[in-house]
Amino acid sequence: MRKLLVNSLLAAAISACVSPVIAQDMTTLIAAAKKEGTVNSLGMPNDWANWKDTWAQITQKYGITHMDNDMSSAQEVAKFEAEKTNASGDIGDVGQAFGPIAKKKGLTLAYKPTTWKDIPAWAKDEEGHWAVAYTGTMAFISNNKLVKNPPKNWDDLLKGTYKVSVGEVGVAAQANSALLAVAIAKGGSEKNLEPAYKFFAELAKQGRLANIDPTTALLEKGEVEVGLMWDFNALGKRAIIDQKMFTVSIPLDGSVSAGYATIINKFAKNPNAAKLTREYIFSDAGQINLARGYARPIRSNVVLPQDAKDKMLPVAEYKNAKPIEDFAAWEATTKTIARQWQEQVMVYKK
């Protein structure tokens, strides 16, 4: 009985000590973030994965203002590296392969949010230098006014008469992943993009390769006939412009799913605001915001409201979509894409 009493008292003492420490840490972080008063992001614009609501809520809840400079994953890492102590960006959102790259370059500040245990091991750096907040799958977005038969698989693209917009290959994670999606569908892998280069070379020879980024503005103007982008990005842009104007679908013969990770700048001018931003992104509210932006939240224990569930494409469309499995190989391959794209594809562009 005495042993049970001692153990009970000890447990109560530990509980009393631990809980206030956690609360105090968050209280201290919030106070420090409010004092900084602002957070500057890279590659986290309002129309991407519903960052709009997250920024609005952070401002409303904590009084922290926000500005974004939209750019690709490679450009974000390059900007962190070039500016260093003269940093203009505090936090960035990059394709998962770029998280380890930024860490290796010594550009990231480690921080584990309070929901750290809910993030799968594959989706986070063990020290907290990067963490995947959501995933996407490569999809087609087709302008119904310009394309009579929207493509259902990759071979359909080669049979069409429309131009295909792939984006900034070698620079943007989204465009690079389009290559990987084709490679996977055609028997390639993270180590072998040859089937993808052959595929896009054929489009280039036909004069149907548009090396432009399928932005909201270009889609709205009708300058993109078929674009390759993440499902959440395509669905979000369709919702903004016109639901009836576009068809969004996952290539049935194969696609790739991948995550986007937040990285906090080691040289951030507002490091506490950046840490608090990561906290909010991985909170229930932040994860629901991402789902409302058509992205799939990384935390599986978040209960999504019906309106968020209704925004997703049918599960059946994802049957041949595969996650990136060999991140080390993919990281190495991404370093060669820019040169290979020029040598194997762009030489044929008309």
SVG drawing of the C-alpha trace seen along z (x, -y; Angstrom):
<svg xmlns="http://www.w3.org/2000/svg" viewBox="-20 -43 46 45">
<polyline fill="none" stroke="black" stroke-width="0.4" points="0.0,0.0 2.8,-2.4 4.6,-1.6 1.4,-2.4 1.0,-5.6 4.6,-6.7 4.2,-5.8 0.9,-7.7 2.5,-10.8 5.5,-10.5 3.3,-10.4 1.3,-13.3 4.5,-15.3 5.8,-14.5 2.5,-15.5 2.5,-18.7 6.0,-19.5 5.6,-18.4 2.4,-20.0 3.3,-23.6 6.6,-23.3 4.9,-22.4 2.4,-25.2 5.1,-27.7 7.1,-26.7 4.2,-27.5 3.4,-30.6 6.9,-31.8 7.0,-31.0 3.7,-32.8 4.9,-35.9 8.2,-35.9 6.4,-35.5 4.0,-38.3 6.9,-40.5 8.5,-39.9 5.1,-40.7 5.5,-39.3 6.5,-36.2 7.8,-36.2 7.3,-33.0 8.7,-31.6 6.6,-29.5 3.5,-29.6 1.0,-31.8 -2.7,-32.2 -3.8,-30.0 -1.6,-27.0 -3.1,-24.4 -5.3,-27.0 -2.4,-28.9 -4.8,-31.8 -6.8,-30.6 -3.8,-29.6 -2.2,-33.1 -5.5,-34.8 -6.0,-32.7 -2.5,-33.2 -3.0,-37.0 -6.4,-36.9 -5.2,-34.7 -1.8,-36.1 -1.7,-39.5 1.2,-38.4 1.3,-39.9 2.5,-38.0 4.1,-38.4 4.9,-35.7 7.4,-35.6 6.2,-32.8 9.0,-30.7 10.0,-27.1 11.6,-24.7 15.1,-25.1 14.7,-28.9 13.7,-28.9 16.8,-26.9 19.0,-29.0 17.6,-32.2 18.2,-30.9 21.8,-30.2 22.5,-33.4 21.0,-35.8 22.1,-34.0 22.2,-36.7 20.4,-39.1 17.5,-36.8 14.2,-38.0 12.4,-34.7 11.7,-33.0 9.9,-29.8 9.5,-28.0 7.4,-25.1 9.5,-22.8 9.1,-19.5 10.2,-16.7 13.4,-16.0 14.6,-19.5 14.2,-19.3 17.4,-17.1 19.2,-19.3 18.5,-22.4 19.6,-20.6 22.9,-19.4 23.7,-22.9 23.3,-24.1 20.3,-26.4 17.6,-25.1 16.6,-25.7 15.3,-22.6 12.0,-22.8 9.5,-20.0 5.9,-21.1 3.8,-19.7 2.1,-17.3 5.5,-15.8 4.5,-12.3 1.5,-12.4 3.8,-12.9 4.9,-9.6 8.6,-8.9 9.1,-8.9 7.6,-12.4 10.0,-14.2 13.7,-14.8 14.5,-13.1 16.0,-16.3 13.2,-18.5 14.9,-20.3 12.0,-19.6 8.6,-18.1 6.0,-17.1 2.6,-18.8 0.7,-17.5 0.9,-15.3 -0.3,-15.6 -0.5,-13.4 0.4,-14.4 -2.7,-15.2 -3.9,-16.5 -5.9,-19.7 -7.6,-20.2 -9.4,-23.2 -12.8,-21.9 -13.2,-24.7 -10.0,-23.9 -9.7,-20.1 -12.6,-18.0 -11.3,-14.7 -9.5,-15.3 -6.6,-12.8 -7.1,-9.9 -3.6,-8.5 -0.1,-9.5 -0.5,-7.8 -3.6,-10.0 -1.3,-13.1 0.8,-11.8 -2.3,-11.3 -3.7,-14.7 -3.4,-17.9 -3.2,-20.3 -0.1,-21.7 1.0,-20.3 2.3,-22.7 4.8,-21.1 6.3,-24.1 9.9,-24.8 11.6,-21.4 14.8,-21.2 13.7,-24.0 10.2,-23.3 9.4,-20.2 6.0,-20.0 7.5,-19.9 10.2,-17.5 7.5,-15.2 5.7,-15.2 8.7,-13.6 8.8,-11.0 5.1,-10.3 5.6,-9.5 8.7,-7.4 6.8,-5.4 3.9,-4.8 6.5,-3.7 8.6,-1.4 11.1,-3.9 11.9,-4.9 13.5,-7.5 16.8,-6.4 15.7,-6.1 13.9,-9.0 14.8,-7.9 11.2,-6.9 10.1,-10.4 12.7,-12.1 11.7,-10.0 8.1,-10.8 8.5,-14.6 11.0,-14.5 8.2,-13.1 5.9,-15.9 8.6,-18.4 9.1,-16.9 5.4,-17.3 5.6,-20.9 3.2,-20.4 5.4,-21.0 4.8,-24.2 7.5,-24.9 5.4,-27.3 4.1,-27.1 0.3,-26.6 -0.4,-29.5 -3.9,-30.7 -3.6,-33.7 -2.6,-31.6 -5.3,-29.1 -7.9,-31.8 -6.8,-33.4 -7.1,-30.1 -3.3,-29.9 -3.0,-26.4 -4.7,-23.6 -3.5,-20.7 -1.3,-21.3 0.5,-18.9 0.4,-19.7 -0.4,-18.4 -4.1,-17.4 -4.6,-19.9 -3.1,-22.7 -5.3,-21.8 -8.4,-21.4 -7.8,-24.6 -7.2,-26.6 -10.3,-25.1 -12.4,-26.2 -11.0,-29.7 -11.6,-30.1 -14.5,-28.0 -15.5,-24.5 -17.1,-23.8 -14.1,-25.1 -11.7,-22.4 -11.4,-18.6 -9.0,-17.4 -8.0,-13.7 -5.2,-11.4 -3.4,-9.5 -4.9,-6.0 -1.8,-4.3 0.4,-5.6 1.3,-8.7 3.4,-9.7 2.4,-11.0 4.8,-13.1 4.9,-15.5 5.7,-19.1 7.8,-20.0 8.2,-23.2 11.8,-24.4 12.6,-27.2 15.5,-29.5 18.5,-29.1 19.1,-32.9 15.4,-33.9 14.8,-37.5 11.6,-36.2 12.5,-32.7 9.8,-32.5 7.1,-33.6 8.3,-30.9 8.2,-28.2 4.7,-29.3 3.7,-29.1 4.9,-25.5 3.0,-24.8 -0.2,-26.1 0.3,-24.2 0.5,-20.9 -2.3,-21.7 -5.8,-20.3 -6.9,-23.7 -3.9,-24.0 -4.3,-20.4 -8.0,-21.1 -7.0,-24.2 -4.7,-22.2 -7.5,-19.7 -9.9,-22.5 -7.1,-23.4 -7.5,-19.9 -4.2,-18.7 -4.1,-15.5 -3.0,-16.3 -0.1,-14.3 -1.7,-13.7 -4.1,-10.8 -5.7,-11.5 -7.3,-14.7 -11.0,-14.5 -11.9,-16.3 -15.2,-18.1 -17.5,-16.9 -16.9,-20.0 -13.1,-19.1 -13.8,-15.4 -16.1,-16.4 -13.3,-18.3 -11.2,-15.2 -11.2,-13.2 -12.6,-9.7 -10.2,-7.2 -10.4,-4.9 -8.5,-7.4 -5.5,-6.9 -5.2,-3.2 -2.0,-3.4 -0.4,-6.3 2.7,-5.4 4.6,-7.3 8.3,-8.2 10.0,-5.3 13.8,-5.9 14.3,-9.5 18.1,-9.3 18.0,-8.2 15.4,-10.9 17.4,-13.6 20.5,-12.6 18.4,-12.4 16.8,-15.9 20.3,-17.3 20.7,-16.1 17.2,-16.9 18.0,-20.5 20.9,-19.3 19.2,-16.1 16.0,-18.1 18.0,-20.5 20.0,-17.7 17.3,-15.1 14.1,-17.2 14.5,-20.9 16.8,-20.2 13.7,-19.0 11.4,-21.8 9.9,-23.7"/>
</svg>
